[in-house]
């Protein structure tokens, strides 16, 4: 099969499902300031695209997806992600909604054949980005690029005002009944740099792994990487591949994690049914997950460790850093070291207070720390700062006023991890979570104006049957 033939197959499959002739069931909302979208999705990465298609499958066509990046650069895959491949099994089917022709495998085999798929270990990250671009194009999803959301004004009459900037912004503001923040791993907070680095070093001496890094300037240099996750080893390998002389990875643990809890969660049903757990069990599951952490994948570790310039420092938390000449002195529990540059791989912190677009709303957002008092043995301020979301990823208010202001806002990003599990933060969970959030949005849109739909029902009087009896007889 060729890619052209696959494209035709997708169109045929969609027509068989009636998705080529969807009629929008949602009543139009009128506003003196202009058009009101039924839903605006912020973020056109894999989550945003999947949600858009899911809403279209539910016969919602008055939607828009915006993304701050240029087309083809959405998400991390060709920007700050420096892994060779995805870390998840290639067999996962996260955004196809059970339509075989929309899977990555179909897209791959149409171009390279079944033998190539069978020989593949994991999906290369650039291939995944190419697949997402194809998915967007073949489904004709309504995306506008280079549009950045700067602020969401609280809902008035259940309509949110989105303030925008960017070269692609169609206007300074947009109006939407529902707003879905499909803003990725960093979308619930911000990337984290420890204070001893942030407060003591000039910015030209370090960068977080989420930033653009000029690796060409690091040729022949000695660099240190703080953190023990896959990203640390990805960046070590990338730096050495680009010509760095040495890459040292520092980990506070005495041993790298061995067990990846996601591998247990994927086949066990825990990801799929996590939303049914009571709060105490959700908190315990995620406290255990955060405590275990995830090990680097074997191929990522082995790729970095194979370089002669690679060194791993276990049991070596950074106690202090000092600028020294053109470089940095790093003090650890096992001695001090001099480096030319630091790369920080310490993940992120989740808290709605860290998100500029939520600046006027975050005081009203319910957090886990507001809702649940965890046992002392597992209590964590990191977990407590996460928003307490509905099973359908909706923000909930701390009080009645907050409920009204937040109505129609959804967080389909990493901040939903404690409330909804891995469903919006890992490809492993999206197969289950995309139907949940699209159903929640559609149900809420209906419920908001259900009186109008019921009135239409009770007033319906369109004749359908025209038979007559008795028959007219000939004279």
N, C-alpha and C positions, 0 to 999 in steps of 0.2 A: 504494500500500500504506500502511496506517496502522500506527502503532506496535503497536496491539493485534494486527493481522495478523502483524506481524513476530514478536511474542512467540510466537504460535502456531506460526509457521514454525520458530523456534528449537527449540521443544519437539518438533516433528515430526522435525527433523533429528537431534536427540539420540536420539530413539527409534529412528530408522533405524540409528544407530550403536550401539544397545544401551546407551547411556549413561543411560537412564532406569531401568535395572534392574541396576545394577552390584552384583555380589556381592564383598565384601571378601575377598581371598585371604590376607591377612596373618594369621598366627596371633596370637591374643590373648596379650599379655604381662601376667602377674600380678605385683603388687608389694604388699607390706604397707602401703605409704603411700598407696595409692589407684590411680586409673586411670592407665594409661600410654598416651599417644598414640603412634601410629606416627610421626607427624611434626608438629611445631609450626613454623609459618612466622611469623617476626617481621617485620611490615610488611604492610599491606593496600593498598599502592599498586599500580601497574600490574604490578610484578614479583611481589609476593606473591599477587595475585589470579590472575595467569597460572600461577604454580606450583601453586596450589591446584587449579585446573581441570585442569592437566596430571596431577597425581597422581590425581584422580578418574577421569580417562580411563584411567589404569593400574589401575583398580579398587582404589584405596586410599581408604577412606572414614573411617577413624579418624584424622582430621587436624583441626587447628585453626589459624586465622589470628588473630593478635593485633596490635593497632595502638594506639599511645599517644594518637592524636588522636580527636576526636569523629567520628562517622559523617559522611561527606561532606567531611571535611577532610584525608583521607589524602594524603600526598605534598605537593608544593610548589604545586599548581596554583591554589589559592585562598588560599594563605597568603603565602609569601615570593616566589613567582614573579611577576614584574611585567611579563613580556612580553605582547604582545597576542595572539600566536599561538605554536604550537609552531614549532620551528626545522627540523623534519624534513619531507620531502615527504608530502603528504596520502595518497599511495597506499600507504604502508607498512602492513603487516598483522602487527602484532607479537604479539597475544595471542589470535588466533582459532583457532589450530591447523588452519588450512585449512578451517574451516567458514564458508562465505560469509555466512550469516545472522548470524554473530557479529561481523562486521567493523564498524568505525566507519562505513564508507560505507553499509552496509545500514541501520544505526541512523539515520543522517542522512537518507537518501533516504526512509525510511518516514515521516518527519515533514515534510520540506521539498521532496522531489522530486528527480529526476535533474538538472533544469536548475540547481537551487541547488548541487548537488555540482559540476557542471561549471564553475560560476562561481566556486567557492571557490578561493582561492590556497593558503592554509595553514589548518590547523585552529585555531580559537580555543581558548585554554587552558581557559576555563571550559566550553566545549562538550566538550573532552576529559574533564574531570572528570565532567561529566554522563554521558558515555558509560561511564566506569569504574563509576559508581554503578549504571547500568543493567545492565552486565555482571555485577556482583556479585549484583544482585537476580534477574536472569533465570536465573542458574546456581545460585542458592540456596547460595552459598558460605558455609562455616562461619566467620564472622568475629565477633570480639568487640572492640569499641572501648574506648578509654580504659583500656588495659592496657599498662603500661610494663615492659619487661624490665630489671631492674637488675643481675642477675648470673647467670651460668651456672656451676654447680658441675661440676667434672670428672666424666666418666662413671664410674660404678661398675656393673659388670656390663652395660656398654653402654647405660645409662640416664642421661640428663642431668636434673638438677634445675634448673628455671628459677625464679628468685626474681622476684616481681611486685609492683608497686604500681599504684595508679590506681583510680578510681571503678568501673570495669567489671571489675576483677580478680575472677574466680570464687573464688580462694583465694590464699594467700600464695605458694604454689609450684605448679608443674605438673611432671609427669614426661613425658619424651619420649625415644624411641629415636633420632630424628633431629631436628635443629634447623637451620633454614634462615634465615639472616639476610638477608632481602630488604629491607634498610634504606636503600636509595637512595644518592644520590651522597655523602652525608656518613656513610654507615653503616660505612665502613672506616677512619674517622679523625675529624677534626673540621675545621670551618671555620677558615681561617687569617687571623690579623690580625698584621701585622708588629710586631716588638718595639718599634720606635720610636714606634708609635702606642699599643700596649697598655700600655707602661711609662711613657709620658710624659703621657698625657691622661686626664682623668676620663671615665668611661663616658658621661656625658650629652652629650659632644661628638662622639661617633662611634657608628656601628653598622655591622655587617657586613650585606651584602645578604641573608643568610639569616635575619636577625632581623626581627621586627615593628618597623616604623618609623612613628612618628606624623607622617605627611606634612602633616597639618593644621597642626602646630606649625611647619612649615617654610615656610608661606605668606609670600611677600615676602622670604625669606631667600636668602643666597648660599651654595651648597653646593659641595663638591668631592668628586669620585668618583675613587678610585684603582683603575686596572685598565683593560684594553683589550678585554675579551671582550664578548660580547653582553649579559651581565648588567649591565655598567657602563652601556651605552647604554639598556637597558631602564629602569634606575633613573633615569637622567637624564631620559628622556622622561616617566616616571611623576611625578617630582618637579615638572617644569615643568607637566605637565597639572594637578597638584593645587595649583598656584599659587606655586611657588618662583620667585624673581625671576631667579636665575642658576644654571646647573648647568655646572660645569667638569669635564671628564674628563681625567685625567692618565695618560699611557702612557709607559713607559720606552723602548719601541722608537721608532726614528725614523720608521717607517712602520707603519701597521696591516697585519696579515697580509692577503694577497690570496687565498691558496689554502686551501681547506678539504679536508684529506685524507680526510674521511669520504665526500665525494662520489665520490672514486675508489674507496674501499673497498666501497661499497654494491653496485655492479653487478659488481665484478671477481671476486667469490668469496673475497676475502681475509677478510671478516668470517665468512663461513660456514665456512671451512676453517682459520681461524687456529689452532685448537687442535691441528692436526697439525704445526705448525712446530716445529723444534728450538729449544732455549732461546736460542741465539745470535741466531737470526732473529727470535724474539719480542721480545727485548730491543732489537734494532736497529730494528724496526718502531715500537715504542712510544717509543724515544728520539727518532726522527724525528718522530713525532706530537707529542710534548711540545715539541720544538724549533720546529716549525711553528706550533703552537697553531691555534686556529680563529678566523677573522675573525668579526666581527659579521655577521649577515645584512643584506642590503642594505636591506630594509624597516625593520629595527630602527635601523640607522645613519641612514637618511634621515629617519625619523620624529623622532629626537632632534635631528639637525642642522638641521631646518627651524625650530626655535624660535629667536627672536631672542636669547633668554637663554642659548643654548648656546655653549660654547667647548671646542675640543679642543686639548690641549697634548701634542704629540708630542715624543719625546726628552726627557721631563721626569720622571725618577724623583724620588721624594721623598727628600730628604737628611736632613730633620729636621722635626719639628713641635713647636710650643710653644703652650701655652694663653696667650691674650692677652685680658684683659678677659672679655667674654662669648663670645668666639670662639676661633679657632685660626689661628696663623700657620704656613703651610706653606712650607718652603724647598726649592726645586728647583734643578736645574742651570741654569735660565734665569731665576732670580729668586725673590722671595718674594711670597706672596699671603695675604690675610686672608679667612677664611671663617667663617660662622656654625656650620657643621656638616659633618662628614665622613662619607661612605659608602664602605665598604671592599669592593671587588670583586676580592679577591685569591685566590679559590678556596679550596682545602682542602689539607690534608696527610693522606696515607694512612699509617697505622701502627696495627697492632692494639693497641699499648701505649696509644693514645689512647682506646680504647673501654672504658667502665666495665664493661659486661657481660662483657668478656673479661679482667677484671683478674686472675683466678686462673689463666687459661689462656695468656695471651699469651707468657710466657717460653718456652713449649714450641712456639710456632708457628714453622714454617720460613719464613724470608724469602728474597727473591730474592738479597739480599746474602750469605746463607748458602750458596746453591746455585750461583751463577754469578758468575764474575769477569769483568766487562765490560771491553772494551778502553778504555784511558784516554780516547780521543777521545770516547766516548759515555757513559762511566760517570757515574752520577747517584745521589747518596744518596736522592733522592726516589723513584726507581724501585726502588732496593735495599730500601727499607723496606716495599714491598708484600709481602703474604704470597705464598708460592709454593704455588699451589693445584693440585689434580689437574685433568684435563680436564673432570671433572664438578663442579668448584667446591668440592671438599672441602678443608678445612684439612689440612695435612700436618705431622707432628711433626719436631722437630729430632733426636729420638732415639727409641728403642723406647718409653720411658715416655710421651713426648709423643704418639706414634702411638696408644697405648691411650687416653690421656685425651681426645684430640681426635676419636676415632672417632665418626662420625655428625654432625659439625658442618660446615656449608656456608656459604660467603660468596657470596651472589648479590647483590653490591653493587659499588660503584665500586672496591673493593680488588681485585677480580678482573681488573682491566684488563690487567696485564702478563701474567698467566698465561693468560687466556681471551679477551683482546681486548675489543672494544666490546660484547660480548654481554650483559653485565648492566648496562651504564652508558649505553646509548643505544637508542632505539626501533629503530634500524637493525639491531641485532643480536639482538633478543629472539626473533624468528621462528625463529632457529637455536638459540639457547641454551636456551630453555625446554624443548624436547625433550631436550636433553643433561642438564640437571640433574634433570629428573623421572625419566629413565631411570637416572641414577646413584643416586638415592635408592632407587628401587624395586629395582634390582639389588643394592644393598648390604643392604637389608632381607631379601631372599631369601637372599643369601650368608651373612648372620650366623647363620641357623638352617637352613641347607640340609639338615642331617642329618634334621631333622624332616619336611621336605617329601619327601625321598627315602624316609624310612620310610613315610610315608603312601602313596607310590607303590608301594613293594614289597609293602605289606600290603593293598592295595586288592583286594577280592574281590567287588564288587557285581555280581551277574548282570545281564546286559543281554539275552541271547538266550534265548528259551524254546521254540524250535521242537523238535519231536520226530520221530524217524525210527527205524524205519520207521513208516509210517502204520498206525493200527489198522484192521483190516478188519472188516467186518460178518460176523457168523456166518451 
